[in-house]
Amino acid sequence: MPKHGGSPRIWRWLCAGLVAALPIGTAVVLHEPDSPRALGTFHDDSTVLIPAAQQNTAADLAVRLQAMLGQHSVLAADLMRSRIRGDDDFVQAANAALNKNTDDMSGLIGQLFGTPAAKSFSPLWSQHVVDLVTYAGALADHNDSARKSSDARLVVSENKLADFFSAASKGRLSKSDARSAVEMHVDHLTEQADAYAKKDYPAADKLYRAGFQHTYALGLALDDALLPKSDVAILQQPIWRLRSQLGELLAEHAVLIEDTTRAAASNTPDFSAAGDQMNGNTQDISAAIGTLFSASAGKQFQGMWASHVDALVSYGAATAAKDQTRQQAAKARLATFETQMSAFLAGATHNRLTKAQYAAALRDHDQMLMQHADAYAAKDYVKAHDVGYETYNHMFDLARTLADAFGESVAEKLPQGGAQTGYGGEAGLVATW
């Protein structure tokens, strides 16, 4: 139960269920390679994935806010865990990544809601981060008095944040609802840290994933409360809901792969718990594909995606063990996945993107995750976090491109509202692999 009292879970949009559909819809625009971003470049031609970061409509920025809040949750949890472990090198790199996220989020708040809002938000959010790290430090030192003091400071900082959001909404978000939402976010982070310190890794990793999902949904709630109603209406359109939901699922995939890879590389006892949450994400993505296309498509996708996940984790473990034979075997499995999945996606979307283009995008994704594993195994935690940060952002570029290729008519198959779920949504609709 939440430490600071019960609070209703924010409704999370969920792609789940198995219904048949065929994709017809908007075409994907491809830009010339003068983009400042190197990631996402197709290897077969001179075209690149549409970078969502270059789209500056309010709707694009609103989805980015959801993304950055979700990213904050996992970066904060990673930092708290490394502080508990006493892994000082990882602490420093994680802290730098979290500071970058804070700066980027403050800049986005400024773009969406104006410079005065950003100036008010930045110190409040920074203090929130400091209080979370202090809480983890008290756990690491086994200092219960300091932990209680940190918890009290967190209550103060979370109330200030919530009051800021409520005031910015001009009455559309009540103070009590805002406090309830921010309170739950803090509870997820502190409770996962408590469980991690007690070596209750299944509980810690459930809360890790739940924290990401809730904080991503918090971004949606803030978008609804703070943006002009005309922009909120755009976000309710099927294609935008699909972009948001695919972005969440794919970003969560990258986050959980990295978490599991770290556990595999360091041979830590939380590997099994991390893998369970990663499997839950695989089930959710597969259920989404089943919703968009058909039950059989969802099952076919799941088999390929599960093999992809397993190969990435195997690569990370082989890299840590300096086993080149296993590394090459994992790379071969990934190459097979890229070929098979690109054919699946091209067929499902009636070749709105070619097999070569899909394969290149998937190859970029796999290469980034392998680069993360390489850096982590080499204990180059700064590079690992830099790669992880860019991989996370790349997931939203990929999600936007896939959503546009899937098309408006497919997006209309999504649920209009939200589903109140526990950890992992309706993952039970799809068998585990």
C-alpha positions as CSV (number, residue, x, y, z in Angstrom):
1,M,0.0,0.0,0.0
2,P,1.2,3.6,-0.6
3,K,3.0,5.0,2.3
4,H,1.2,8.3,2.3
5,G,-2.4,6.9,2.1
6,G,-4.4,5.2,-0.6
7,S,-4.8,6.9,-4.0
8,P,-6.6,5.9,-7.2
9,R,-4.4,4.6,-10.0
10,I,-4.2,6.9,-13.0
11,W,-6.0,5.3,-16.0
12,R,-3.4,3.9,-18.4
13,W,-4.2,3.5,-22.1
14,L,-3.7,-0.1,-23.0
15,C,-3.5,-1.9,-26.3
16,A,-4.9,-5.3,-25.4
17,G,-7.4,-7.8,-26.8
18,L,-7.4,-9.8,-30.0
19,V,-9.4,-8.5,-33.0
20,A,-8.8,-8.6,-36.7
21,A,-8.0,-5.5,-38.7
22,L,-6.1,-4.6,-41.9
23,P,-3.9,-1.5,-42.1
24,I,-4.8,1.2,-44.5
25,G,-4.1,4.8,-43.7
26,T,-1.6,7.6,-43.9
27,A,1.6,7.3,-45.8
28,V,5.0,7.8,-44.1
29,V,7.0,10.8,-45.1
30,L,10.7,10.2,-45.4
31,H,13.2,13.0,-44.9
32,E,16.6,13.5,-46.5
33,P,19.7,12.6,-44.4
34,D,20.5,16.2,-43.3
35,S,18.9,15.5,-40.0
36,P,21.2,16.3,-37.0
37,R,20.4,12.8,-35.7
38,A,22.6,10.0,-36.8
39,L,20.4,7.3,-35.2
40,G,17.6,5.9,-37.3
41,T,19.5,6.2,-40.6
42,F,18.4,3.5,-43.0
43,H,21.3,1.4,-44.2
44,D,19.9,0.6,-47.6
45,D,19.1,4.1,-48.9
46,S,19.4,7.8,-48.2
47,T,16.3,8.1,-46.1
48,V,15.8,8.3,-42.3
49,L,13.0,7.6,-39.9
50,I,11.0,10.7,-39.1
51,P,12.6,12.0,-35.9
52,A,9.7,12.8,-33.5
53,A,12.1,15.3,-31.8
54,Q,12.0,17.4,-34.9
55,Q,8.2,17.6,-34.8
56,N,7.3,20.6,-32.7
57,T,3.5,20.5,-32.6
58,A,1.9,20.6,-29.2
59,A,0.8,17.0,-29.7
60,D,4.4,15.8,-30.4
61,L,5.7,17.7,-27.4
62,A,2.9,16.3,-25.2
63,V,4.0,12.8,-26.1
64,R,7.6,13.8,-25.3
65,L,6.5,14.9,-21.9
66,Q,5.0,11.5,-21.3
67,A,8.2,9.9,-22.4
68,M,10.5,12.1,-20.3
69,L,8.4,11.5,-17.1
70,G,8.6,7.7,-17.7
71,Q,12.3,8.0,-18.3
72,H,12.7,10.0,-15.1
73,S,11.1,7.1,-13.2
74,V,13.6,4.5,-14.4
75,L,16.6,6.7,-14.1
76,A,15.7,7.6,-10.6
77,A,15.1,4.0,-9.7
78,D,18.5,3.0,-11.2
79,L,20.3,5.7,-9.3
80,M,18.6,4.8,-6.0
81,R,19.5,1.1,-6.5
82,S,23.2,1.9,-7.3
83,R,23.3,4.1,-4.2
84,I,22.0,1.1,-2.1
85,R,24.6,-1.2,-3.7
86,G,27.4,1.2,-3.0
87,D,28.3,1.2,-6.7
88,D,29.9,4.7,-6.8
89,D,30.9,4.8,-10.4
90,F,27.4,3.8,-11.6
91,V,26.0,6.4,-9.1
92,Q,27.9,9.2,-10.8
93,A,26.9,8.2,-14.3
94,A,23.3,7.6,-13.4
95,N,23.2,11.0,-11.6
96,A,24.4,12.7,-14.8
97,A,21.8,11.0,-16.9
98,L,19.1,12.0,-14.4
99,N,20.3,15.6,-14.4
100,K,20.1,15.6,-18.2
101,N,16.5,14.3,-18.1
102,T,15.7,17.1,-15.6
103,D,17.2,19.7,-17.9
104,D,15.4,18.3,-20.9
105,M,12.1,18.1,-19.1
106,S,12.4,21.7,-17.9
107,G,13.1,22.8,-21.4
108,L,10.1,20.9,-22.7
109,I,7.9,22.5,-20.0
110,G,9.0,25.8,-21.2
111,Q,8.1,24.9,-24.8
112,L,4.7,23.7,-23.8
113,F,3.7,26.1,-21.1
114,G,6.1,29.0,-21.2
115,T,9.3,30.2,-19.7
116,P,7.9,31.2,-16.3
117,A,6.4,27.7,-15.8
118,A,9.8,26.2,-16.6
119,K,11.6,28.4,-14.2
120,S,9.1,27.4,-11.4
121,F,9.3,23.7,-12.3
122,S,13.0,23.2,-12.6
123,P,14.0,23.8,-8.9
124,L,11.0,21.9,-7.6
125,W,11.8,18.9,-9.7
126,S,15.5,19.1,-8.9
127,Q,14.7,19.1,-5.2
128,H,12.5,16.1,-5.7
129,V,15.4,14.2,-7.3
130,V,17.8,15.2,-4.4
131,D,15.3,14.0,-1.8
132,L,14.9,10.6,-3.6
133,V,18.7,10.1,-3.7
134,T,19.0,11.1,0.0
135,Y,16.3,8.5,0.8
136,A,18.3,5.8,-1.0
137,G,21.4,6.9,0.9
138,A,19.7,6.4,4.2
139,L,18.7,2.9,3.1
140,A,22.3,2.2,2.1
141,D,23.6,3.4,5.5
142,H,20.9,1.4,7.4
143,N,19.9,4.7,9.1
144,D,16.2,4.5,9.8
145,S,16.1,7.9,11.4
146,A,17.6,9.5,8.3
147,R,15.2,7.5,6.1
148,K,12.2,8.8,8.0
149,S,13.6,12.4,7.7
150,S,14.1,11.9,4.0
151,D,10.5,10.5,3.7
152,A,9.2,13.6,5.4
153,R,11.1,15.9,3.1
154,L,9.7,14.0,0.1
155,V,6.2,14.7,1.3
156,V,7.0,18.4,1.3
157,S,8.6,18.4,-2.1
158,E,5.9,16.2,-3.7
159,N,3.2,18.5,-2.4
160,K,5.0,21.6,-3.8
161,L,5.2,19.9,-7.2
162,A,1.6,18.8,-7.2
163,D,0.5,22.3,-6.2
164,F,2.5,23.7,-9.1
165,F,0.8,21.4,-11.6
166,S,-2.6,22.2,-10.1
167,A,-2.0,26.0,-10.3
168,A,-0.7,25.7,-13.9
169,S,-3.9,23.9,-14.9
170,K,-6.1,26.8,-13.8
171,G,-8.6,24.7,-12.1
172,R,-8.7,21.7,-14.5
173,L,-6.6,19.6,-12.2
174,S,-7.6,19.7,-8.5
175,K,-4.9,20.1,-5.9
176,S,-6.0,16.8,-4.3
177,D,-5.8,14.8,-7.5
178,A,-2.4,16.3,-8.4
179,R,-1.1,15.4,-4.9
180,S,-2.5,11.9,-5.2
181,A,-0.8,11.4,-8.6
182,V,2.6,12.8,-7.5
183,E,2.4,10.9,-4.2
184,M,1.9,7.6,-6.0
185,H,5.0,8.3,-8.2
186,V,7.1,8.9,-5.1
187,D,5.7,5.8,-3.4
188,H,6.6,3.6,-6.4
189,L,10.2,4.9,-6.2
190,T,10.7,4.7,-2.5
191,E,8.9,1.3,-2.2
192,Q,11.0,-0.2,-5.0
193,A,14.1,1.0,-3.2
194,D,12.9,-0.5,0.1
195,A,12.3,-3.8,-1.6
196,Y,15.7,-3.7,-3.4
197,A,17.5,-3.0,-0.1
198,K,15.7,-6.0,1.5
199,K,16.8,-8.1,-1.6
200,D,13.1,-8.7,-2.4
201,Y,13.8,-8.4,-6.1
202,P,10.5,-9.7,-7.5
203,A,8.7,-6.9,-5.5
204,A,11.3,-4.3,-6.4
205,D,11.1,-5.1,-10.2
206,K,7.2,-5.1,-10.2
207,L,7.3,-1.6,-8.6
208,Y,10.1,-0.6,-11.1
209,R,7.8,-1.4,-14.0
210,A,4.7,-0.1,-12.4
211,G,6.5,3.2,-11.6
212,F,7.4,3.6,-15.3
213,Q,3.8,2.9,-16.4
214,H,2.3,5.2,-13.8
215,T,4.7,8.1,-14.5
216,Y,4.1,7.8,-18.2
217,A,0.4,8.0,-17.5
218,L,1.0,11.0,-15.3
219,G,2.4,12.8,-18.4
220,L,-0.9,12.0,-20.2
221,A,-2.9,13.3,-17.2
222,L,-0.8,16.5,-17.2
223,D,-1.2,17.0,-20.9
224,D,-5.0,16.7,-20.5
225,A,-5.0,19.2,-17.7
226,L,-2.5,21.8,-18.9
227,L,-2.8,21.9,-22.7
228,P,-5.4,24.0,-24.5
229,K,-8.5,21.9,-25.2
230,S,-7.9,22.0,-28.9
231,D,-4.6,20.3,-28.4
232,V,-6.1,17.7,-26.0
233,A,-8.6,16.9,-28.7
234,I,-5.8,16.1,-31.1
235,L,-4.2,13.8,-28.6
236,Q,-7.4,11.8,-28.5
237,Q,-7.3,11.1,-32.2
238,P,-6.6,7.4,-33.0
239,I,-3.3,8.0,-34.7
240,W,-2.0,10.0,-31.7
241,R,-3.2,7.5,-29.2
242,L,-1.4,4.8,-31.2
243,R,1.9,6.9,-31.3
244,S,1.7,7.4,-27.5
245,Q,0.9,3.8,-26.7
246,L,3.5,2.3,-29.0
247,G,6.0,4.7,-27.7
248,E,5.4,3.6,-24.1
249,L,5.6,-0.1,-24.9
250,L,8.7,0.2,-27.0
251,A,10.5,2.5,-24.6
252,E,9.6,0.1,-21.7
253,H,11.1,-2.7,-23.8
254,A,14.4,-0.9,-24.1
255,V,14.5,0.0,-20.5
256,L,13.7,-3.5,-19.3
257,I,16.2,-5.1,-21.8
258,E,18.9,-2.8,-20.4
259,D,17.9,-3.6,-16.8
260,T,18.1,-7.4,-17.5
261,T,21.3,-7.0,-19.5
262,R,22.9,-5.3,-16.5
263,A,21.8,-8.1,-14.2
264,A,23.1,-10.7,-16.7
265,A,26.4,-9.0,-17.2
266,S,27.0,-8.6,-13.4
267,N,25.5,-12.0,-12.5
268,T,23.4,-10.4,-9.8
269,P,20.5,-12.1,-8.0
270,D,17.9,-9.8,-9.5
271,F,18.3,-11.3,-13.0
272,S,15.3,-13.6,-12.7
273,A,13.0,-10.8,-11.4
274,A,14.1,-8.5,-14.2
275,G,13.5,-11.1,-16.8
276,D,9.9,-11.7,-15.5
277,Q,9.1,-8.0,-16.0
278,M,10.7,-8.1,-19.5
279,N,8.5,-11.0,-20.4
280,G,5.5,-9.1,-19.3
281,N,6.4,-6.3,-21.7
282,T,6.8,-8.8,-24.5
283,Q,3.3,-10.1,-23.8
284,D,1.9,-6.5,-23.8
285,I,3.5,-5.6,-27.1
286,S,2.3,-8.9,-28.6
287,A,-1.2,-8.2,-27.3
288,A,-1.0,-4.7,-29.0
289,I,-0.1,-6.3,-32.3
290,G,-3.0,-8.7,-31.9
291,T,-5.3,-5.8,-31.3
292,L,-4.1,-4.0,-34.4
293,F,-4.0,-6.9,-36.8
294,S,-5.2,-10.3,-35.6
295,A,-4.8,-12.9,-32.9
296,S,-2.6,-15.0,-35.2
297,A,-0.5,-12.0,-36.0
298,G,0.0,-11.3,-32.3
299,K,1.1,-14.9,-31.7
300,Q,3.5,-14.8,-34.7
301,F,4.9,-11.5,-33.5
302,Q,5.4,-12.8,-30.0
303,G,7.5,-15.7,-31.1
304,M,9.8,-13.5,-33.1
305,W,10.0,-10.7,-30.5
306,A,10.7,-13.2,-27.7
307,S,13.6,-14.6,-29.7
308,H,14.9,-11.1,-30.2
309,V,14.8,-10.4,-26.5
310,D,16.5,-13.6,-25.6
311,A,19.3,-12.9,-28.1
312,L,19.9,-9.5,-26.7
313,V,20.2,-10.8,-23.2
314,S,22.4,-13.6,-24.4
315,Y,24.6,-11.1,-26.1
316,G,25.0,-9.1,-22.9
317,A,25.9,-12.1,-20.8
318,A,28.4,-13.3,-23.5
319,T,30.0,-9.9,-23.6
320,A,30.4,-9.8,-19.9
321,A,32.0,-13.3,-20.0
322,K,34.2,-12.3,-23.0
323,D,32.8,-15.3,-24.9
324,Q,33.1,-14.3,-28.6
325,T,31.5,-17.6,-29.8
326,R,28.3,-16.9,-27.9
327,Q,28.4,-13.2,-28.9
328,Q,28.5,-14.2,-32.6
329,A,25.7,-16.7,-32.1
330,A,23.6,-14.0,-30.5
331,K,24.3,-11.6,-33.4
332,A,23.3,-14.3,-35.9
333,R,20.0,-14.7,-34.1
334,L,19.4,-11.0,-34.1
335,A,20.1,-10.9,-37.9
336,T,17.6,-13.6,-38.4
337,F,15.0,-11.7,-36.3
338,E,15.6,-8.5,-38.2
339,T,14.9,-10.3,-41.5
340,Q,11.8,-12.1,-40.3
341,M,10.3,-9.2,-38.4
342,S,10.9,-6.8,-41.3
343,A,9.0,-9.1,-43.6
344,F,6.2,-9.4,-41.1
345,L,5.9,-5.7,-40.7
346,A,6.1,-4.9,-44.4
347,G,3.4,-7.4,-45.1
348,A,1.2,-6.2,-42.3
349,T,1.4,-2.6,-43.5
350,H,1.1,-3.3,-47.2
351,N,4.7,-2.2,-47.8
352,R,4.2,1.4,-46.7
353,L,7.8,0.9,-45.7
354,T,9.9,-1.6,-47.4
355,K,11.4,-4.7,-45.8
356,A,14.9,-3.1,-46.2
357,Q,13.7,0.0,-44.4
358,Y,12.2,-2.0,-41.5
359,A,15.3,-4.2,-41.3
360,A,17.5,-1.1,-41.1
361,A,15.4,0.4,-38.3
362,L,15.4,-2.8,-36.3
363,R,19.2,-3.2,-36.9
364,D,19.7,0.3,-35.5
365,H,17.7,-0.7,-32.4
366,D,19.6,-3.9,-31.8
367,Q,23.0,-2.2,-32.4
368,M,22.2,0.4,-29.8
369,L,21.2,-2.2,-27.2
370,M,24.4,-4.2,-28.0
371,Q,26.5,-1.0,-27.6
372,H,24.9,-0.5,-24.2
373,A,25.8,-4.0,-23.2
374,D,29.4,-3.5,-24.5
375,A,29.8,-0.3,-22.4
376,Y,28.3,-1.8,-19.3
377,A,30.5,-4.9,-19.5
378,A,33.5,-2.6,-19.9
379,K,32.3,-0.6,-16.8
380,D,32.1,2.5,-18.9
381,Y,28.9,3.6,-17.2
382,V,28.9,7.1,-18.7
383,K,28.8,5.7,-22.2
384,A,26.3,3.1,-21.2
385,H,23.9,5.8,-19.9
386,D,24.5,8.0,-23.0
387,V,23.7,5.1,-25.3
388,G,20.7,4.1,-23.1
389,Y,19.4,7.7,-23.1
390,E,19.6,7.9,-26.9
391,T,18.1,4.4,-27.3
392,Y,15.1,5.5,-25.2
393,N,14.5,8.5,-27.4
394,H,14.9,6.4,-30.5
395,M,12.0,4.2,-29.4
396,F,9.6,7.1,-29.8
397,D,10.9,7.9,-33.3
398,L,10.4,4.3,-34.2
399,A,6.9,4.2,-32.6
400,R,5.9,7.3,-34.5
401,T,7.0,5.8,-37.8
402,L,5.3,2.5,-37.1
403,A,2.1,4.1,-36.0
404,D,2.0,6.2,-39.2
405,A,2.7,3.1,-41.3
406,F,0.0,1.1,-39.4
407,G,-2.4,3.8,-40.4
408,E,-5.5,5.7,-39.1
409,S,-8.0,2.9,-39.7
410,V,-5.9,0.4,-37.6
411,A,-5.4,3.0,-34.8
412,E,-9.2,3.3,-34.6
413,K,-9.3,-0.3,-33.2
414,L,-7.7,1.0,-30.0
415,P,-9.8,1.3,-26.9
416,Q,-11.3,4.8,-26.6
417,G,-10.7,5.1,-22.9
418,G,-8.3,3.5,-20.5
419,A,-8.0,0.2,-18.6
420,Q,-7.4,0.2,-14.9
421,T,-4.8,-2.5,-14.6
422,G,-2.2,-3.9,-12.3
423,Y,1.4,-4.7,-13.4
424,G,1.6,-5.5,-17.0
425,G,-2.0,-4.9,-18.1
426,E,-3.8,-7.9,-19.6
427,A,-0.7,-9.9,-20.3
428,G,-2.6,-13.1,-19.5
429,L,-4.3,-12.9,-22.9
430,V,-1.2,-14.0,-24.5
431,A,0.7,-17.2,-23.4
432,T,4.1,-16.7,-22.0
433,W,7.0,-17.9,-24.1
